[in-house]
Amino acid sequence: MVEKMRPEVTLHDVDGVALRQLIEYSYTGEILITEDNVQVLLPASSLLQMEPVREACCRFLLRQLHPSNCLGIRSFAGMLSVSCGLHKTLPSVMKALAQ
């Protein structure tokens, strides 16, 4: 890897705020996931292979599921190739939409 010889490394496709939060998480073991940051934290944690944060983001998304946002959340997770266990909730979501 050429990066290990350089004093700086450029990370492409990583949100700066998310990166800052992930670095803080690395030192503190704590991170606050909100509706405002989950859409940048999930892809960044996935890319950087920070599984505990990725899983926490997935749990957050699952708790936010509602018939009004389920397709958007599923699409967002699908774009990242992250299932987040959404396939388990699809039958109940479809039932709610049919009502």
N, C-alpha and C positions, 0 to 999 in steps of 0.2 A: 504494500500500500504506500503510495507516494505521500499521502497525508501525514504519515507519522514522522516524516522528515521536515515538515513545514511548521512554522510557528503559528499559522492560522489555518483553519479548515473552513471551507464554505459549505454550508448545508443548504441544499436546494429544496424547495417545496416544504419548508418548515416555518410555520408562523413564529415570529419573534417573541410574541407574548407567551405563546405555548411553550417555546423553548425555555424561556426564563422560568416559567412555572415548573417545568420538568427538572431543571437544574436545581431549583429550590427544593423540590420533592426529593431529589437525590441526597440532599444534605439533611433534610428534616424528617422525611418519611411521611409528610403530610401534604395534601393538595385539596383545594376546594374546587369541586366540579359544579358548574352552574349551567343554566340554559344559555348563558352568554359565551361560555368558553368550551363547551363540550364538542362543538363542531370543529375546533382547531386542536383540542387536546387529543381526541381520538385518533386522527390521522398521524399526528406527531408522535404519540406514544406507540402507535403501531409501527411506524417507520423506524423509530429508535429502539424497538423491541423492549419497551418498558411494560411488560405484561401486567403487573399489578395496576398500573394506571389505565391501561387499555381495558382491562376487565372492569375496573371501577366505572369507566365511561360507559361501557355496555350496560352495567347494572343501572346506572343513572338513566340511560335511554329507555330501558325496559320499564322503569318506574314512571316515566313520563308518557308511556303509550296511552293513547286515547283514540277512539275512532276518527277524530278530526285530524290527527297528525300521524297515524300509523303508516300510511303509505309513504309519506315524506321521510320518516325515520328509516323505514325499510329501504327506501331508495338511497338515502345517504349512506347507510351501512353497506349496502350492496356496491356502491361506487368504490368503497375502500376494500372490498372483498373481506369484510368482517361480518360474520353472521350475528354475533351478539345474542344468539339464542332466539332471534326473532321468528325463526321458522316454527318454534313451539307455540308462539302466540297467535300465529296467523289464523287458525280455525276460530278462535274466540273473537278475533277482530272481524273476520268475515261475517260471523253470526251477528255481531253488534251492528255492522253496516247494513245487514239485511232487514233489521228491525225498523 
